[in-house]
């Protein structure tokens, strides 16, 4: 009983890694033109803000996809299970990791949009909205594109608990590191 729970928990974390890597990678690659081009919503507030840039979207999403492809190569050479349904279909495996990577950044942008509507400024705390929106949207897109895969690997109690408990913790640790590196203005 316990080995199955552990395998499901670690497997979900391993499979979600492209999304978990894409989000902080956007900060590293970011800067330049904001995704909202400086435009305001009908409430008078910015649509997303200066923190969401096209360069961050491209670089962060590519980093997530790169990590996913690297995982696939490692898995095939070591026997670690990774996207087993797609082991003979490289195109589908690349699509999956791309959905996870760019889906995370779409989710992060949705979180920023909601924060702006709530009057929460860039860099201000929004507990769980900052830490989980990116993961929820990435997993939702996996559900839409590959429902069988989603239900098999992400829709079980150990996976849900692992992802929704560890992601905020990992998010905080990575943000502290980014702050100390000078890539983030605030450590949250």
PyMOL commands that set and color helices and strands:
alter all, ss='L'
color gray80, all
select helices_A, chain A and resi 2-15+17-29+54-78+84-86+90-117+129-145+147-153+157-180
alter helices_A, ss='H'
color red, helices_A
deselect
rebuild
show_as cartoon
